[in-house]
Structures are given as C-alpha cells and as structure tokens.
Amino acid sequence: MKKITYFYLKTCPYCRQADRLLEEARAKRPELAQVEIEKIEETERPDIADQYDYYYVPCFYLGKEKLLEGVPTYAAVEKALERAL
C-alpha cells in the first residue's frame, strides 16, 4: 500500500468537496480507509509543494504520479484510493 500526497488550500471550496468525497468513499468501502493520506496545505509548505508539478488544488499524487487535479468527483477520488491500495 502506498501513501497519497494531497495538496490543498484552506480556502478552496473544491478541497472541502474532496475532503467530503474522501470520507464518503472510506465509509462506503472500509478497505479504502487503510490508505494513508498526507495532507499538505500548499501555502504552509511551499518547500514540498514546489517539488510537484500542478496548477490546481485539490491535487492527489501517488509518489510523483498525479492522480487527481482540480474539481474532484466521487469516481476520481475512489479511483485514486484504489490505486494506492
């Protein structure tokens, strides 16, 4: 199992939507709750955020592979969690 790195902004409505979708996916499929997620607020940790190539948040990475960027959907969030299993 691999860790997802999740870049977000506190003020981003799509990031709050991604948070809700993560909770929903983990509630519906308990095996997805095992996936570790490292949440990084990009303005608080620019030293880390600058090492990744993305323009929009929320943005999920598995290693250096981008899994999701921008407006999240349930399907995209679920797929990202499945890839990390």
JOLINWO-V998074 format. One record per pair of residues at least 12 apart in sequence whose C-alpha atoms are under 10 Angstrom apart, sorted by the first residue. I is the first residue (numbers start at 1). J is the second residue. If there is no record, write none. Layout:
# JOLINWO-V998074
I J
I J
This chain:
# JOLINWO-V998074
1 34
1 35
1 36
1 81
1 82
1 83
1 84
1 85
2 34
2 35
2 36
2 37
2 62
2 63
2 81
2 83
2 84
2 85
3 34
3 35
3 36
3 37
3 38
3 61
3 62
3 63
3 81
3 83
3 84
3 85
4 35
4 36
4 37
4 38
4 39
4 59
4 60
4 61
4 62
4 63
4 64
4 65
4 66
4 67
4 80
4 81
4 83
4 84
5 36
5 37
5 38
5 39
5 40
5 59
5 60
5 61
5 62
5 63
5 64
5 66
5 67
6 18
6 37
6 38
6 39
6 40
6 41
6 42
6 49
6 57
6 58
6 59
6 60
6 61
6 62
6 67
6 68
6 69
7 38
7 39
7 40
7 41
7 42
7 43
7 45
7 48
7 49
7 52
7 54
7 56
7 57
7 58
7 59
7 60
7 61
7 69
8 39
8 40
8 41
8 42
8 43
8 49
8 56
8 57
8 58
8 59
8 60
8 70
9 39
9 40
9 41
9 42
9 43
9 44
9 56
9 57
9 58
10 41
10 42
10 43
12 57
12 58
13 57
13 58
13 71
14 56
14 57
14 58
14 70
14 71
14 72
14 73
15 57
15 58
15 59
15 70
15 71
15 72
16 58
16 72
17 58
17 71
17 72
17 73
17 74
18 57
18 58
18 59
18 60
18 70
18 71
18 72
18 73
18 74
18 76
18 77
19 58
19 72
19 77
20 74
21 72
21 73
21 74
21 75
21 76
21 77
21 78
22 37
22 72
22 73
22 74
22 77
22 78
22 80
22 81
24 74
24 77
24 78
25 74
25 75
25 77
25 78
25 79
25 81
26 78
26 81
29 78
31 81
31 82
31 85
32 78
32 80
32 81
32 82
32 83
32 84
32 85
33 81
33 85
34 81
34 84
34 85
35 80
35 81
35 82
35 83
35 84
35 85
36 81
36 84
36 85
37 60
37 61
37 62
37 81
37 84
38 60
38 61
39 59
39 60
40 59
41 57
41 58
42 57
51 64
52 64
52 65
52 66
53 65
53 66
54 66
54 68
54 69
54 70
55 69
55 70
56 68
56 69
56 70
56 71
57 69
57 70
57 71
57 72
58 70
58 71
58 72
59 71
59 72
60 77
60 80
60 81
61 80
61 84
62 80
62 81
62 83
62 84
63 84
66 80
67 79
67 80
67 81
67 83
67 84
68 80
